[in-house]
Amino acid sequence: MNPAEIIKRATEEGLLLAISLAGNISVKGDQSTIKHWQPTIRQSKAAIIDKLRFESRNSQMVTM
């Protein structure tokens, strides 16, 4: 699964993925859902962070 698909599917299951101030992935939602997705998120952590940063930059450019 690519990073965009991981983010999309995890979000569809009720999780909120974001970049923390420390530059890590912050995941909020139901604890059992987080536990289910944790291995997948960890495995693709760097790629997910890159995708979230890219999405954040794009959304800032659109709102400017």
Buried (B, 14 or more C-beta within 10 A) or exposed (E): EEBEEBBEEBEEEEBEBEBEEEEEBEBEBEEEBBEEBEEBBEEBEEEBBEBBEEBEEEEEEEEE
